[in-house]
Amino acid sequence: MESETRLVRICIEAACETRESVEKWRRQRRTLERIPSLLADAILRRLIHRGLLFPSLLEVFKHSVEVVDLRGENAVDAEWIAYLGAFRCLSSLNLADCHRINSSALWALTGMTSLRELDLSRCAKVTDAGIKHLLSISTLEVLRISETGLTANGVTLISALRNLSVLDLGGLPVTDAALSSLQVLKKLEYLDLWGSNITNKATTVLQLFPKLSFLNLAWTSITRLPNLSSLECLNLSNCVIESVSEGDGNKAPLTKLVYSGTTFANDADVFLHIEPTFLSFLDVSNSSLQRFYFLTCMKMLEHLDLSSSMIGDDSVEFIACIGSTLRNLNLCKTRVTTAGVEILAQHVPNLEFLSLSHTPIDDLAISYIGTIPSLKVVDLSNTNITGFIHQVGEEANLIPSLTALQRLNCLQSLNLEHTQVRDVALDAISSFQELSHLSLKSASLTDVALHHLSPLSKLTNLAFCDAVLTNSALDLFIPPVYLKMLDLRGCWLLTEDAISSFCKKHPLIKVKHELLDVSPSEQSSCNRSSPSRILLRPSQMNGKQGKMPLSPYFIADQRLKYSREELLSLQCQASSHGSSDA
């Protein structure tokens, strides 16, 4: 089966390689009409991704394709929709962010008999008139029209689509009256009303949706929400809340609760009526909460976001009470210090994601983080970490701190951006064999640091930004086998030729750098001969091909001595001297 799957992939790749190859199989019209839907969907996705799809080509898929995702495609207009309207098997159509779609274009979809999902999110030219064209599609179950041009009157028209189970009205001026008109949608399970004009009066209407399990009321003026017995996911971000789930009957079986940016009238009443038995996801980031004792009752929490909150070391014990169920913890921009991490590490053995970004932790915290065996993702960006623990005694001693992370056998992602970690400290990272994502961003890093990363055999994404990286180092860099993305933005010593040369040597690696985003008029400059190897002349390189220079400290010293502009000037002088020597 695996060989067949691989063969199919090879065939799809060959068929979608160029416009010429597409034109060849396009002539096989009868064959295409009988192609299995899964294969047709895969071919169509590949054509969209490669920019080889055009309106008339859609016609050959009208008997087979079931799913069309054109989100963000700026070329999509009424002509495209005219062809899509003839698709007999189409069940899902995504036109989100297709800004040329207007109300009249939707006329082509009138009367479709198989369409179940339609996404028009952020198509600002779609108005009330466009919704009228959709009312004849009785099969619609999912409709997403957030941030379109609909008015409250247009929202009332949706009541004719009685089979809707998912309705996204985010960012629309939905009023209490408009919401009341939708109470006939008894199959509704998902309702998004963020940014709407509804008030507390409309909350009684919400009780009339017997199957409602997802509700988003973020950025609304709702202050009191009654008990909705079927609700599982609730978003009240950026609201001013007095009470939630207050009322008779069985408490809502909430599994996900989002209070991000929310202001509470009374901390003590925030979770008074919330049933903690089912709650597994809680986001109180950037909220007004100052007391966190409610966490002691939430024994089923797996995801907890406390970022930008007032929590500090004195409240970490409440997180510790959650214990082994906790999988994801975000403490970014909090007052938690190394002392708090020490307490936490002893009680969350199954934690997989930990963010301590923008906290006052130091290198000692890493030794405690290294004792949490299940960690897969660790974010230590914008902290005081240097890579070494300064041990005070009879003789000052520096202990490498990152070696403590070697005990994390599951570690897949590590973020050390905007820390004080230097080249020598990264030597410990070279043994992290499960690491797939690494983010580094520092003007203190040089060529040697990049050399340390070659042994990371499973690395797929590497950000090495703002470093003092030379052309020579990039040329000699041996990328990990599975590397797919290399972000070199901010590495200002690199030249366009050096980056282009690396891209040619490693065509499967996507490289990000400011010099790669050049205008068409500048493309011809790519073929010009590159400047000198920037500060490291060929005679300074190690004799063995592929070896990194072992002493790049000259670069770091010059960086400290001169400004960026002065170094660039020196670079040009080195280039001219190199040419004259030749």
Secondary structure as UniProt FT lines:
FT   HELIX           2..15
FT   HELIX           19..26
FT   HELIX           29..33
FT   HELIX           37..49
FT   TURN            50..51
FT   HELIX           55..61
FT   TURN            62..64
FT   STRAND          67..69
FT   TURN            71..72
FT   TURN            74..75
FT   HELIX           78..84
FT   TURN            85..86
FT   STRAND          92..94
FT   TURN            96..97
FT   TURN            99..100
FT   HELIX           104..109
FT   TURN            110..111
FT   STRAND          117..119
FT   TURN            121..122
FT   HELIX           128..134
FT   TURN            135..136
FT   TURN            138..139
FT   STRAND          142..144
FT   TURN            146..147
FT   HELIX           152..157
FT   HELIX           158..160
FT   TURN            162..163
FT   STRAND          166..168
FT   TURN            170..171
FT   HELIX           176..181
FT   HELIX           182..184
FT   TURN            186..187
FT   STRAND          190..192
FT   TURN            194..195
FT   HELIX           200..202
FT   HELIX           203..206
FT   TURN            207..208
FT   TURN            210..211
FT   STRAND          214..216
FT   TURN            218..219
FT   STRAND          224..226
FT   TURN            229..230
FT   STRAND          233..235
FT   TURN            237..238
FT   STRAND          240..241
FT   STRAND          243..246
FT   STRAND          256..258
FT   TURN            260..261
FT   STRAND          263..264
FT   HELIX           267..269
FT   TURN            270..273
FT   TURN            276..277
FT   STRAND          281..283
FT   TURN            285..286
FT   HELIX           293..297
FT   TURN            299..300
FT   STRAND          303..305
FT   TURN            307..308
FT   HELIX           313..315
FT   HELIX           316..320
FT   TURN            321..322
FT   HELIX           323..325
FT   STRAND          328..330
FT   TURN            332..333
FT   HELIX           338..345
FT   TURN            346..347
FT   TURN            349..350
FT   STRAND          353..355
FT   TURN            357..358
FT   HELIX           364..369
FT   TURN            370..371
FT   TURN            373..374
FT   STRAND          377..379
FT   TURN            381..382
FT   STRAND          388..391
FT   STRAND          397..400
FT   HELIX           402..407
FT   TURN            409..410
FT   STRAND          413..415
FT   TURN            417..418
FT   HELIX           423..431
FT   TURN            433..434
FT   STRAND          437..441
FT   TURN            443..444
FT   HELIX           447..452
FT   TURN            453..455
FT   TURN            457..458
FT   STRAND          461..465
FT   HELIX           471..476
FT   TURN            481..482
FT   STRAND          485..487
FT   TURN            489..490
FT   TURN            492..493
FT   HELIX           496..505
FT   TURN            507..508
FT   STRAND          510..512
FT   HELIX           514..516
FT   HELIX           520..527
FT   TURN            534..535
FT   HELIX           538..540
FT   TURN            545..546
FT   HELIX           553..561
FT   HELIX           564..581
//
